């Protein structure tokens, strides 16, 4: 949490995805789950002063970005 809050307050991280995918890449671990994402959004949101709506929106955007980040590229025919 300290690293996530530091990234948001001192390193210009703006989104939850920026923090947990790029700055503190815990969301790339094999044991990461949707529950981990919800918990991370609540903890980071609380630490940086997001309200419930902002926290939920950040979680939704994060989940979509994480899914896209992990999606394997489509095979191309040569």
PDB file of N, CA, C and O in Angstrom, chain B, residues numbered from 101:
ATOM      1  N   UNK B 101       0.823  -1.187   0.000  1.00  0.00           N
ATOM      2  CA  UNK B 101       0.000   0.000   0.000  1.00  0.00           C
ATOM      3  C   UNK B 101       0.865   1.248   0.000  1.00  0.00           C
ATOM      4  O   UNK B 101       0.553   2.213  -0.698  1.00  0.00           O
ATOM      5  N   UNK B 102       1.928   1.248   0.756  1.00  0.00           N
ATOM      6  CA  UNK B 102       2.771   2.436   0.825  1.00  0.00           C
ATOM      7  C   UNK B 102       3.321   2.790  -0.553  1.00  0.00           C
ATOM      8  O   UNK B 102       3.378   3.965  -0.917  1.00  0.00           O
ATOM      9  N   UNK B 103       3.725   1.782  -1.314  1.00  0.00           N
ATOM     10  CA  UNK B 103       4.247   2.042  -2.653  1.00  0.00           C
ATOM     11  C   UNK B 103       3.152   2.589  -3.571  1.00  0.00           C
ATOM     12  O   UNK B 103       3.403   3.482  -4.380  1.00  0.00           O
ATOM     13  N   UNK B 104       1.956   2.055  -3.444  1.00  0.00           N
ATOM     14  CA  UNK B 104       0.842   2.523  -4.269  1.00  0.00           C
ATOM     15  C   UNK B 104       0.496   3.970  -3.948  1.00  0.00           C
ATOM     16  O   UNK B 104       0.308   4.780  -4.855  1.00  0.00           O
ATOM     17  N   UNK B 105       0.413   4.295  -2.677  1.00  0.00           N
ATOM     18  CA  UNK B 105       0.101   5.658  -2.269  1.00  0.00           C
ATOM     19  C   UNK B 105       1.222   6.606  -2.703  1.00  0.00           C
ATOM     20  O   UNK B 105       0.954   7.714  -3.166  1.00  0.00           O
ATOM     21  N   UNK B 106       2.463   6.176  -2.555  1.00  0.00           N
ATOM     22  CA  UNK B 106       3.598   6.991  -2.997  1.00  0.00           C
ATOM     23  C   UNK B 106       3.509   7.261  -4.502  1.00  0.00           C
ATOM     24  O   UNK B 106       3.744   8.385  -4.946  1.00  0.00           O
ATOM     25  N   UNK B 107       3.176   6.246  -5.272  1.00  0.00           N
ATOM     26  CA  UNK B 107       3.054   6.420  -6.717  1.00  0.00           C
ATOM     27  C   UNK B 107       1.967   7.437  -7.055  1.00  0.00           C
ATOM     28  O   UNK B 107       2.134   8.248  -7.966  1.00  0.00           O
ATOM     29  N   UNK B 108       0.852   7.395  -6.322  1.00  0.00           N
ATOM     30  CA  UNK B 108      -0.251   8.321  -6.575  1.00  0.00           C
ATOM     31  C   UNK B 108       0.082   9.733  -6.111  1.00  0.00           C
ATOM     32  O   UNK B 108      -0.286  10.702  -6.776  1.00  0.00           O
ATOM     33  N   UNK B 109       0.758   9.861  -5.002  1.00  0.00           N
ATOM     34  CA  UNK B 109       0.981  11.195  -4.444  1.00  0.00           C
ATOM     35  C   UNK B 109       2.273  11.853  -4.912  1.00  0.00           C
ATOM     36  O   UNK B 109       2.349  13.081  -4.965  1.00  0.00           O
ATOM     37  N   UNK B 110       3.294  11.063  -5.253  1.00  0.00           N
ATOM     38  CA  UNK B 110       4.603  11.645  -5.557  1.00  0.00           C
ATOM     39  C   UNK B 110       5.150  11.331  -6.949  1.00  0.00           C
ATOM     40  O   UNK B 110       6.109  11.966  -7.388  1.00  0.00           O
ATOM     41  N   UNK B 111       4.566  10.377  -7.638  1.00  0.00           N
ATOM     42  CA  UNK B 111       5.117   9.973  -8.937  1.00  0.00           C
ATOM     43  C   UNK B 111       4.138  10.194 -10.087  1.00  0.00           C
ATOM     44  O   UNK B 111       4.344   9.683 -11.188  1.00  0.00           O
ATOM     45  N   UNK B 112       3.102  10.934  -9.838  1.00  0.00           N
ATOM     46  CA  UNK B 112       2.129  11.316 -10.864  1.00  0.00           C
ATOM     47  C   UNK B 112       1.329  10.157 -11.440  1.00  0.00           C
ATOM     48  O   UNK B 112       0.783  10.274 -12.538  1.00  0.00           O
ATOM     49  N   UNK B 113       1.249   9.046 -10.725  1.00  0.00           N
ATOM     50  CA  UNK B 113       0.342   7.982 -11.143  1.00  0.00           C
ATOM     51  C   UNK B 113      -1.080   8.528 -10.973  1.00  0.00           C
ATOM     52  O   UNK B 113      -1.377   9.203  -9.987  1.00  0.00           O
ATOM     53  N   UNK B 114      -1.945   8.234 -11.930  1.00  0.00           N
ATOM     54  CA  UNK B 114      -3.288   8.798 -11.897  1.00  0.00           C
ATOM     55  C   UNK B 114      -4.355   7.726 -11.724  1.00  0.00           C
ATOM     56  O   UNK B 114      -5.366   7.945 -11.057  1.00  0.00           O
ATOM     57  N   UNK B 115      -4.126   6.580 -12.323  1.00  0.00           N
ATOM     58  CA  UNK B 115      -5.156   5.546 -12.302  1.00  0.00           C
ATOM     59  C   UNK B 115      -4.725   4.345 -11.464  1.00  0.00           C
ATOM     60  O   UNK B 115      -3.540   4.140 -11.201  1.00  0.00           O
ATOM     61  N   UNK B 116      -5.704   3.569 -11.059  1.00  0.00           N
ATOM     62  CA  UNK B 116      -5.429   2.333 -10.334  1.00  0.00           C
ATOM     63  C   UNK B 116      -4.590   1.391 -11.206  1.00  0.00           C
ATOM     64  O   UNK B 116      -3.664   0.747 -10.711  1.00  0.00           O
ATOM     65  N   UNK B 117      -4.907   1.312 -12.481  1.00  0.00           N
ATOM     66  CA  UNK B 117      -4.141   0.455 -13.394  1.00  0.00           C
ATOM     67  C   UNK B 117      -2.694   0.905 -13.478  1.00  0.00           C
ATOM     68  O   UNK B 117      -1.784   0.076 -13.515  1.00  0.00           O
ATOM     69  N   UNK B 118      -2.478   2.200 -13.509  1.00  0.00           N
ATOM     70  CA  UNK B 118      -1.105   2.713 -13.562  1.00  0.00           C
ATOM     71  C   UNK B 118      -0.322   2.228 -12.349  1.00  0.00           C
ATOM     72  O   UNK B 118       0.855   1.886 -12.458  1.00  0.00           O
ATOM     73  N   UNK B 119      -0.968   2.202 -11.215  1.00  0.00           N
ATOM     74  CA  UNK B 119      -0.280   1.785  -9.989  1.00  0.00           C
ATOM     75  C   UNK B 119      -0.043   0.274  -9.970  1.00  0.00           C
ATOM     76  O   UNK B 119       1.101  -0.164  -9.852  1.00  0.00           O
ATOM     77  N   UNK B 120      -1.096  -0.522 -10.084  1.00  0.00           N
ATOM     78  CA  UNK B 120      -0.950  -1.965  -9.841  1.00  0.00           C
ATOM     79  C   UNK B 120      -0.543  -2.777 -11.069  1.00  0.00           C
ATOM     80  O   UNK B 120      -0.242  -3.964 -10.945  1.00  0.00           O
ATOM     81  N   UNK B 121      -0.529  -2.161 -12.248  1.00  0.00           N
ATOM     82  CA  UNK B 121      -0.008  -2.858 -13.432  1.00  0.00           C
ATOM     83  C   UNK B 121       1.402  -2.412 -13.789  1.00  0.00           C
ATOM     84  O   UNK B 121       2.196  -3.208 -14.290  1.00  0.00           O
ATOM     85  N   UNK B 122       1.721  -1.140 -13.534  1.00  0.00           N
ATOM     86  CA  UNK B 122       3.003  -0.618 -13.995  1.00  0.00           C
ATOM     87  C   UNK B 122       3.950  -0.185 -12.881  1.00  0.00           C
ATOM     88  O   UNK B 122       5.145  -0.472 -12.963  1.00  0.00           O
ATOM     89  N   UNK B 123       3.469   0.485 -11.858  1.00  0.00           N
ATOM     90  CA  UNK B 123       4.364   0.999 -10.816  1.00  0.00           C
ATOM     91  C   UNK B 123       4.696  -0.066  -9.777  1.00  0.00           C
ATOM     92  O   UNK B 123       5.855  -0.233  -9.396  1.00  0.00           O
ATOM     93  N   UNK B 124       3.676  -0.781  -9.324  1.00  0.00           N
ATOM     94  CA  UNK B 124       3.828  -1.871  -8.348  1.00  0.00           C
ATOM     95  C   UNK B 124       3.080  -3.052  -8.975  1.00  0.00           C
ATOM     96  O   UNK B 124       1.929  -3.299  -8.613  1.00  0.00           O
ATOM     97  N   UNK B 125       3.697  -3.784  -9.901  1.00  0.00           N
ATOM     98  CA  UNK B 125       2.965  -4.711 -10.765  1.00  0.00           C
ATOM     99  C   UNK B 125       2.419  -5.973 -10.086  1.00  0.00           C
ATOM    100  O   UNK B 125       2.597  -7.083 -10.589  1.00  0.00           O
ATOM    101  N   UNK B 126       1.767  -5.794  -8.962  1.00  0.00           N
ATOM    102  CA  UNK B 126       1.206  -6.945  -8.257  1.00  0.00           C
ATOM    103  C   UNK B 126       0.069  -7.598  -9.032  1.00  0.00           C
ATOM    104  O   UNK B 126      -0.182  -8.791  -8.859  1.00  0.00           O
ATOM    105  N   UNK B 127      -0.619  -6.848  -9.877  1.00  0.00           N
ATOM    106  CA  UNK B 127      -1.755  -7.396 -10.619  1.00  0.00           C
ATOM    107  C   UNK B 127      -1.343  -8.345 -11.732  1.00  0.00           C
ATOM    108  O   UNK B 127      -2.196  -8.919 -12.409  1.00  0.00           O
ATOM    109  N   UNK B 128      -0.063  -8.511 -11.922  1.00  0.00           N
ATOM    110  CA  UNK B 128       0.411  -9.443 -12.948  1.00  0.00           C
ATOM    111  C   UNK B 128       0.767 -10.799 -12.364  1.00  0.00           C
ATOM    112  O   UNK B 128       1.167 -11.700 -13.101  1.00  0.00           O
ATOM    113  N   UNK B 129       0.630 -10.959 -11.067  1.00  0.00           N
ATOM    114  CA  UNK B 129       0.935 -12.216 -10.410  1.00  0.00           C
ATOM    115  C   UNK B 129      -0.085 -13.296 -10.725  1.00  0.00           C
ATOM    116  O   UNK B 129      -1.242 -13.006 -11.030  1.00  0.00           O
ATOM    117  N   UNK B 130       0.349 -14.525 -10.648  1.00  0.00           N
ATOM    118  CA  UNK B 130      -0.507 -15.664 -10.979  1.00  0.00           C
ATOM    119  C   UNK B 130      -1.692 -15.807 -10.029  1.00  0.00           C
ATOM    120  O   UNK B 130      -2.724 -16.356 -10.414  1.00  0.00           O
ATOM    121  N   UNK B 131      -1.562 -15.330  -8.808  1.00  0.00           N
ATOM    122  CA  UNK B 131      -2.632 -15.507  -7.830  1.00  0.00           C
ATOM    123  C   UNK B 131      -3.596 -14.327  -7.790  1.00  0.00           C
ATOM    124  O   UNK B 131      -4.495 -14.317  -6.949  1.00  0.00           O
ATOM    125  N   UNK B 132      -3.449 -13.337  -8.659  1.00  0.00           N
ATOM    126  CA  UNK B 132      -4.322 -12.169  -8.665  1.00  0.00           C
ATOM    127  C   UNK B 132      -5.733 -12.592  -9.054  1.00  0.00           C
ATOM    128  O   UNK B 132      -5.907 -13.437  -9.933  1.00  0.00           O
ATOM    129  N   UNK B 133      -6.733 -12.017  -8.412  1.00  0.00           N
ATOM    130  CA  UNK B 133      -8.128 -12.344  -8.700  1.00  0.00           C
ATOM    131  C   UNK B 133      -8.943 -11.062  -8.756  1.00  0.00           C
ATOM    132  O   UNK B 133      -8.444  -9.983  -8.437  1.00  0.00           O
ATOM    133  N   UNK B 134     -10.193 -11.187  -9.160  1.00  0.00           N
ATOM    134  CA  UNK B 134     -11.093 -10.028  -9.171  1.00  0.00           C
ATOM    135  C   UNK B 134     -11.242  -9.468  -7.757  1.00  0.00           C
ATOM    136  O   UNK B 134     -11.338  -8.254  -7.576  1.00  0.00           O
ATOM    137  N   UNK B 135     -11.261 -10.339  -6.768  1.00  0.00           N
ATOM    138  CA  UNK B 135     -11.352  -9.878  -5.374  1.00  0.00           C
ATOM    139  C   UNK B 135     -10.126  -9.041  -5.001  1.00  0.00           C
ATOM    140  O   UNK B 135     -10.247  -8.041  -4.293  1.00  0.00           O
ATOM    141  N   UNK B 136      -8.964  -9.445  -5.471  1.00  0.00           N
ATOM    142  CA  UNK B 136      -7.751  -8.641  -5.228  1.00  0.00           C
ATOM    143  C   UNK B 136      -7.908  -7.255  -5.838  1.00  0.00           C
ATOM    144  O   UNK B 136      -7.516  -6.260  -5.229  1.00  0.00           O
ATOM    145  N   UNK B 137      -8.474  -7.184  -7.028  1.00  0.00           N
ATOM    146  CA  UNK B 137      -8.688  -5.903  -7.691  1.00  0.00           C
ATOM    147  C   UNK B 137      -9.642  -5.013  -6.915  1.00  0.00           C
ATOM    148  O   UNK B 137      -9.406  -3.813  -6.770  1.00  0.00           O
ATOM    149  N   UNK B 138     -10.722  -5.606  -6.418  1.00  0.00           N
ATOM    150  CA  UNK B 138     -11.682  -4.827  -5.613  1.00  0.00           C
ATOM    151  C   UNK B 138     -11.022  -4.334  -4.327  1.00  0.00           C
ATOM    152  O   UNK B 138     -11.211  -3.186  -3.926  1.00  0.00           O
ATOM    153  N   UNK B 139     -10.259  -5.195  -3.691  1.00  0.00           N
ATOM    154  CA  UNK B 139      -9.587  -4.805  -2.457  1.00  0.00           C
ATOM    155  C   UNK B 139      -8.556  -3.707  -2.718  1.00  0.00           C
ATOM    156  O   UNK B 139      -8.461  -2.746  -1.955  1.00  0.00           O
ATOM    157  N   UNK B 140      -7.794  -3.850  -3.785  1.00  0.00           N
ATOM    158  CA  UNK B 140      -6.789  -2.839  -4.128  1.00  0.00           C
ATOM    159  C   UNK B 140      -7.456  -1.498  -4.400  1.00  0.00           C
ATOM    160  O   UNK B 140      -6.974  -0.459  -3.949  1.00  0.00           O
ATOM    161  N   UNK B 141      -8.564  -1.519  -5.136  1.00  0.00           N
ATOM    162  CA  UNK B 141      -9.241  -0.253  -5.434  1.00  0.00           C
ATOM    163  C   UNK B 141      -9.779   0.392  -4.163  1.00  0.00           C
ATOM    164  O   UNK B 141      -9.711   1.613  -4.018  1.00  0.00           O
ATOM    165  N   UNK B 142     -10.308  -0.397  -3.247  1.00  0.00           N
ATOM    166  CA  UNK B 142     -10.810   0.160  -1.987  1.00  0.00           C
ATOM    167  C   UNK B 142      -9.677   0.745  -1.148  1.00  0.00           C
ATOM    168  O   UNK B 142      -9.808   1.834  -0.588  1.00  0.00           O
ATOM    169  N   UNK B 143      -8.569   0.017  -1.064  1.00  0.00           N
ATOM    170  CA  UNK B 143      -7.450   0.496  -0.244  1.00  0.00           C
ATOM    171  C   UNK B 143      -6.797   1.739  -0.844  1.00  0.00           C
ATOM    172  O   UNK B 143      -6.555   2.718  -0.139  1.00  0.00           O
ATOM    173  N   UNK B 144      -6.517   1.697  -2.129  1.00  0.00           N
ATOM    174  CA  UNK B 144      -5.908   2.856  -2.778  1.00  0.00           C
ATOM    175  C   UNK B 144      -6.882   4.027  -2.752  1.00  0.00           C
ATOM    176  O   UNK B 144      -6.495   5.155  -2.447  1.00  0.00           O
ATOM    177  N   UNK B 145      -8.138   3.764  -3.070  1.00  0.00           N
ATOM    178  CA  UNK B 145      -9.143   4.821  -3.056  1.00  0.00           C
ATOM    179  C   UNK B 145      -9.272   5.488  -1.705  1.00  0.00           C
ATOM    180  O   UNK B 145      -9.367   6.712  -1.614  1.00  0.00           O
ATOM    181  N   UNK B 146      -9.275   4.699  -0.671  1.00  0.00           N
ATOM    182  CA  UNK B 146      -9.356   5.242   0.689  1.00  0.00           C
ATOM    183  C   UNK B 146      -8.131   6.090   1.006  1.00  0.00           C
ATOM    184  O   UNK B 146      -8.242   7.158   1.607  1.00  0.00           O
ATOM    185  N   UNK B 147      -6.975   5.610   0.601  1.00  0.00           N
ATOM    186  CA  UNK B 147      -5.728   6.317   0.909  1.00  0.00           C
ATOM    187  C   UNK B 147      -5.614   7.650   0.176  1.00  0.00           C
ATOM    188  O   UNK B 147      -5.023   8.597   0.695  1.00  0.00           O
ATOM    189  N   UNK B 148      -6.177   7.726  -1.025  1.00  0.00           N
ATOM    190  CA  UNK B 148      -6.054   8.962  -1.804  1.00  0.00           C
ATOM    191  C   UNK B 148      -7.318   9.818  -1.793  1.00  0.00           C
ATOM    192  O   UNK B 148      -7.369  10.857  -2.451  1.00  0.00           O
ATOM    193  N   UNK B 149      -8.328   9.392  -1.056  1.00  0.00           N
ATOM    194  CA  UNK B 149      -9.521  10.217  -0.867  1.00  0.00           C
ATOM    195  C   UNK B 149     -10.615  10.074  -1.908  1.00  0.00           C
ATOM    196  O   UNK B 149     -11.439  10.976  -2.061  1.00  0.00           O
ATOM    197  N   UNK B 150     -10.641   8.950  -2.633  1.00  0.00           N
ATOM    198  CA  UNK B 150     -11.720   8.733  -3.590  1.00  0.00           C
ATOM    199  C   UNK B 150     -13.000   8.401  -2.844  1.00  0.00           C
ATOM    200  O   UNK B 150     -12.962   7.761  -1.793  1.00  0.00           O
ATOM    201  N   UNK B 151     -14.143   8.837  -3.388  1.00  0.00           N
ATOM    202  CA  UNK B 151     -15.413   8.421  -2.821  1.00  0.00           C
ATOM    203  C   UNK B 151     -15.777   7.050  -3.401  1.00  0.00           C
ATOM    204  O   UNK B 151     -15.046   6.501  -4.225  1.00  0.00           O
ATOM    205  N   UNK B 152     -16.902   6.511  -2.963  1.00  0.00           N
ATOM    206  CA  UNK B 152     -17.295   5.158  -3.386  1.00  0.00           C
ATOM    207  C   UNK B 152     -17.474   5.063  -4.893  1.00  0.00           C
ATOM    208  O   UNK B 152     -17.091   4.067  -5.506  1.00  0.00           O
ATOM    209  N   UNK B 153     -18.053   6.094  -5.490  1.00  0.00           N
ATOM    210  CA  UNK B 153     -18.279   6.104  -6.935  1.00  0.00           C
ATOM    211  C   UNK B 153     -16.946   6.114  -7.686  1.00  0.00           C
ATOM    212  O   UNK B 153     -16.767   5.361  -8.644  1.00  0.00           O
ATOM    213  N   UNK B 154     -16.020   6.958  -7.259  1.00  0.00           N
ATOM    214  CA  UNK B 154     -14.702   7.024  -7.898  1.00  0.00           C
ATOM    215  C   UNK B 154     -13.955   5.703  -7.757  1.00  0.00           C
ATOM    216  O   UNK B 154     -13.300   5.246  -8.694  1.00  0.00           O
ATOM    217  N   UNK B 155     -14.057   5.100  -6.589  1.00  0.00           N
ATOM    218  CA  UNK B 155     -13.375   3.831  -6.329  1.00  0.00           C
ATOM    219  C   UNK B 155     -13.916   2.730  -7.229  1.00  0.00           C
ATOM    220  O   UNK B 155     -13.145   1.963  -7.806  1.00  0.00           O
ATOM    221  N   UNK B 156     -15.238   2.648  -7.353  1.00  0.00           N
ATOM    222  CA  UNK B 156     -15.857   1.632  -8.207  1.00  0.00           C
ATOM    223  C   UNK B 156     -15.481   1.865  -9.670  1.00  0.00           C
ATOM    224  O   UNK B 156     -15.156   0.919 -10.388  1.00  0.00           O
ATOM    225  N   UNK B 157     -15.525   3.109 -10.104  1.00  0.00           N
ATOM    226  CA  UNK B 157     -15.169   3.433 -11.490  1.00  0.00           C
ATOM    227  C   UNK B 157     -13.708   3.076 -11.766  1.00  0.00           C
ATOM    228  O   UNK B 157     -13.389   2.541 -12.828  1.00  0.00           O
ATOM    229  N   UNK B 158     -12.827   3.369 -10.817  1.00  0.00           N
ATOM    230  CA  UNK B 158     -11.410   3.037 -10.979  1.00  0.00           C
ATOM    231  C   UNK B 158     -11.224   1.533 -11.099  1.00  0.00           C
ATOM    232  O   UNK B 158     -10.417   1.064 -11.901  1.00  0.00           O
ATOM    233  N   UNK B 159     -11.974   0.773 -10.298  1.00  0.00           N
ATOM    234  CA  UNK B 159     -11.885  -0.688 -10.358  1.00  0.00           C
ATOM    235  C   UNK B 159     -12.350  -1.200 -11.718  1.00  0.00           C
ATOM    236  O   UNK B 159     -11.705  -2.072 -12.299  1.00  0.00           O
ATOM    237  N   UNK B 160     -13.462  -0.672 -12.237  1.00  0.00           N
ATOM    238  CA  UNK B 160     -13.969  -1.118 -13.536  1.00  0.00           C
ATOM    239  C   UNK B 160     -12.970  -0.836 -14.660  1.00  0.00           C
ATOM    240  O   UNK B 160     -12.718  -1.696 -15.504  1.00  0.00           O
ATOM    241  N   UNK B 161     -12.415   0.350 -14.665  1.00  0.00           N
ATOM    242  CA  UNK B 161     -11.434   0.713 -15.689  1.00  0.00           C
ATOM    243  C   UNK B 161     -10.189  -0.165 -15.558  1.00  0.00           C
ATOM    244  O   UNK B 161      -9.643  -0.642 -16.553  1.00  0.00           O
ATOM    245  N   UNK B 162      -9.753  -0.368 -14.323  1.00  0.00           N
ATOM    246  CA  UNK B 162      -8.589  -1.227 -14.084  1.00  0.00           C
ATOM    247  C   UNK B 162      -8.819  -2.634 -14.625  1.00  0.00           C
ATOM    248  O   UNK B 162      -7.964  -3.174 -15.328  1.00  0.00           O
ATOM    249  N   UNK B 163      -9.960  -3.229 -14.306  1.00  0.00           N
ATOM    250  CA  UNK B 163     -10.235  -4.601 -14.751  1.00  0.00           C
ATOM    251  C   UNK B 163     -10.203  -4.695 -16.269  1.00  0.00           C
ATOM    252  O   UNK B 163      -9.646  -5.647 -16.816  1.00  0.00           O
ATOM    253  N   UNK B 164     -10.792  -3.723 -16.956  1.00  0.00           N
ATOM    254  CA  UNK B 164     -10.779  -3.729 -18.424  1.00  0.00           C
ATOM    255  C   UNK B 164      -9.351  -3.582 -18.949  1.00  0.00           C
ATOM    256  O   UNK B 164      -8.963  -4.266 -19.896  1.00  0.00           O
ATOM    257  N   UNK B 165      -8.579  -2.699 -18.343  1.00  0.00           N
ATOM    258  CA  UNK B 165      -7.204  -2.495 -18.795  1.00  0.00           C
ATOM    259  C   UNK B 165      -6.339  -3.726 -18.511  1.00  0.00           C
ATOM    260  O   UNK B 165      -5.503  -4.101 -19.334  1.00  0.00           O
ATOM    261  N   UNK B 166      -6.537  -4.347 -17.357  1.00  0.00           N
ATOM    262  CA  UNK B 166      -5.763  -5.552 -17.031  1.00  0.00           C
ATOM    263  C   UNK B 166      -6.080  -6.676 -18.011  1.00  0.00           C
ATOM    264  O   UNK B 166      -5.182  -7.377 -18.476  1.00  0.00           O
ATOM    265  N   UNK B 167      -7.364  -6.840 -18.319  1.00  0.00           N
ATOM    266  CA  UNK B 167      -7.770  -7.878 -19.264  1.00  0.00           C
ATOM    267  C   UNK B 167      -7.125  -7.635 -20.634  1.00  0.00           C
ATOM    268  O   UNK B 167      -6.620  -8.571 -21.255  1.00  0.00           O
ATOM    269  N   UNK B 168      -7.141  -6.410 -21.096  1.00  0.00           N
ATOM    270  CA  UNK B 168      -6.526  -6.076 -22.381  1.00  0.00           C
ATOM    271  C   UNK B 168      -5.017  -6.279 -22.329  1.00  0.00           C
ATOM    272  O   UNK B 168      -4.420  -6.758 -23.293  1.00  0.00           O
ATOM    273  N   UNK B 169      -4.405  -5.922 -21.221  1.00  0.00           N
ATOM    274  CA  UNK B 169      -2.959  -6.059 -21.046  1.00  0.00           C
ATOM    275  C   UNK B 169      -2.538  -7.523 -21.127  1.00  0.00           C
ATOM    276  O   UNK B 169      -1.487  -7.839 -21.685  1.00  0.00           O
ATOM    277  N   UNK B 170      -3.353  -8.412 -20.572  1.00  0.00           N
ATOM    278  CA  UNK B 170      -3.006  -9.833 -20.512  1.00  0.00           C
ATOM    279  C   UNK B 170      -3.466 -10.630 -21.730  1.00  0.00           C
ATOM    280  O   UNK B 170      -3.054 -11.776 -21.913  1.00  0.00           O
ATOM    281  N   UNK B 171      -4.312 -10.034 -22.558  1.00  0.00           N
ATOM    282  CA  UNK B 171      -4.845 -10.743 -23.727  1.00  0.00           C
ATOM    283  C   UNK B 171      -3.721 -11.030 -24.715  1.00  0.00           C
ATOM    284  O   UNK B 171      -2.925 -10.151 -25.048  1.00  0.00           O
ATOM    285  N   UNK B 172      -3.674 -12.262 -25.170  1.00  0.00           N
ATOM    286  CA  UNK B 172      -2.671 -12.635 -26.173  1.00  0.00           C
ATOM    287  C   UNK B 172      -3.084 -12.036 -27.506  1.00  0.00           C
ATOM    288  O   UNK B 172      -4.265 -12.024 -27.850  1.00  0.00           O
ATOM    289  N   UNK B 173      -2.121 -11.546 -28.244  1.00  0.00           N
ATOM    290  CA  UNK B 173      -2.452 -10.991 -29.569  1.00  0.00           C
ATOM    291  C   UNK B 173      -2.997 -12.081 -30.489  1.00  0.00           C
ATOM    292  O   UNK B 173      -2.623 -13.250 -30.391  1.00  0.00           O
ATOM    293  N   UNK B 174      -3.874 -11.670 -31.367  1.00  0.00           N
ATOM    294  CA  UNK B 174      -4.426 -12.620 -32.333  1.00  0.00           C
ATOM    295  C   UNK B 174      -3.325 -13.051 -33.298  1.00  0.00           C
ATOM    296  O   UNK B 174      -2.451 -12.266 -33.666  1.00  0.00           O
ATOM    297  N   UNK B 175      -3.392 -14.292 -33.687  1.00  0.00           N
ATOM    298  CA  UNK B 175      -2.411 -14.829 -34.647  1.00  0.00           C
ATOM    299  C   UNK B 175      -2.652 -14.159 -35.993  1.00  0.00           C
ATOM    300  O   UNK B 175      -3.796 -13.960 -36.400  1.00  0.00           O
ATOM    301  N   UNK B 176      -1.606 -13.824 -36.655  1.00  0.00           N
ATOM    302  CA  UNK B 176      -1.729 -13.209 -37.974  1.00  0.00           C
ATOM    303  C   UNK B 176      -1.317 -14.221 -39.028  1.00  0.00           C
ATOM    304  O   UNK B 176      -0.353 -14.967 -38.859  1.00  0.00           O
ATOM    305  N   UNK B 177      -2.047 -14.229 -40.087  1.00  0.00           N
ATOM    306  CA  UNK B 177      -1.716 -15.127 -41.208  1.00  0.00           C
ATOM    307  C   UNK B 177      -0.668 -14.470 -42.094  1.00  0.00           C
ATOM    308  O   UNK B 177      -0.807 -13.316 -42.500  1.00  0.00           O
ATOM    309  N   UNK B 178       0.367 -15.219 -42.380  1.00  0.00           N
ATOM    310  CA  UNK B 178       1.429 -14.629 -43.219  1.00  0.00           C
ATOM    311  C   UNK B 178       1.372 -15.156 -44.615  1.00  0.00           C
ATOM    312  O   UNK B 178       2.186 -14.771 -45.454  1.00  0.00           O
TER     313      UNK B 178
END
